[in-house]
Amino acid sequence: MSQVRTITRFAPSPTGRLHVGNIRTALVCWLAARADGGSFMLRIDDTDAARSTEDFVDAIRTDLGWLGLVPDGEVRQSDRFALYEAAFETLHAGGRVYPCYESEEELSVKRRIARGRGLPPIYDRAALTLTAEQRHSLDATGATPHWRFKLDGAPIAWDDLVRGPQKFDGTLMSDPVIRRADGSWLYLLPSVIDDIDMRISHVVRGEDHVSNTAVQLQMFAALGARAPAFAHMALLVGTDGKLSKREGAIGVGAIRDEGIEPQALLALLARIGTSDPVVPVAAAVDLIEGFAFGHMGRAPARFDSAELAQLNARTLHLLPFDAVRERLPAGIDETVWLAIRPNLTTLGEAAAMFATIEGPIATPAFDADDRIFAGHAAEAAQTLDWSAAPWAALTAALKGLTGRKGKTLFLPLRLALTGQDHGPEMAALLPLIGRDRAIARLRAAAG
């Protein structure tokens, strides 16, 4: 019998912009699906009508598109309320959901009392003792119940793809609220209903959802469905041990605006917290080979914005001209790109580097000796064969003429020819500057 292909889902709430923690989850879902030739689905969890906006929905799609994590399909929870109602009625008929009338204040008091007695602060199921007449009386006063899912108290266990064997004592867990008094849905039950309907095979999320999984496993069983496999990843932390706004709770849009390449962000998020080295890649598909949940560790995954910046530079150095052509300033062709690429840390620096070729450049304020040297360089430049290797020929000629070598030879030449004391290799840059511009710049430096 053929193995069921992997179907994953990324399920953000459109109540804010995506951040690196969200993207790490989306990426692992995408990698798991692509590694198996399966499907990567986007589910917009927009049941919170008060906080969900279309602008955030559009931003989610934009950020995923920029990263190349294009889903194979999309559903929205706000379109699926009829499905939730039907499942809710099935659970109600089976005695697995029940109405509760306590206020939040009353529940808070109950939890404090339980803690004071050294007991777990779980719901005492007082609502189950209400008679039909008592519930009718409460309804008559205008009280509207919230609804809980009734756990069966049995031990709960599963083999997590990241954390290994997991066990929960069902008697120590509180029956979760699944529906508010106003009829709106909380996360737990709709997510299970969607996973069943969408035939999700693998659920990937942070380790802070482990207890939710224990509850949801009973929901799958109550609905007569086989549960998917679960992978609970270690949470991201920053360099100081927590995920600061600068190092993680930062929107993907802001990271893009800083000039980070999508491949760099994906390469870092794919490998931190795993047993695999972080290496630059030219495309997201390069991360698929070798992906395995078993490579993920249980220790917190450390996200470092400085490491991301360094990886971004290494990523740019891999990118072919066709990958950046549309984002480069006019006039930069493949030859120019290959010359300046090794010195870029962000693509936005390309314009300034191109200016060292096209000009105008700042004329250096040389002392008398360097002005004389620049004059010799201008004369030597006129005699060169510019079709060969003009930089090697120019420096060789000046070394023989002036006796200069090392920094005293190369630095004044770079300053005179580019206006900068650092930059791309002059052997690649000088032919692009060209004979006439080079001579003119050397003469200007000579005064």
ABEGO torsion letter per residue (X at the ends): XBBBBBBBBBBBBBAEBBBAAAAAAAAAAAAAAAAAGBBBBBBBBAABAAABBAAAAAAAAAAAAAAGBBBABBBBAAAAAAAAAAAAAAAAAAGABBBBABBAAAAAAAAAAAAAAGBBBBBAGAAAABBAAAAAAAAAAGBBBBBBBBBAGBBBBBBBAAAEBBBBBAAABBBBBABBAAGBBBAAAAAAAAAAAAGBABBBBBAAAAAAAAAAAAAAAAAGBBBBBBBBBBBBBBAAGBBBAAAGABBAAAAAAAGBBAAAAAAAAAABGBABBBBBBABAAAAABGBBAAABBABBBBBBAAAAAAAAAAAAAABBAAAAAAABBBGBBAAAAAAAAAABABAAAAAAAAAAAAOBBBBBBBBAAAAAAAAAAAAAAAABBAABBAAAAAAAAAAAAAGBBEAAAAAAAAAAAAGBABEBBAAAAAAAAEAAAAAAAAAAAAX
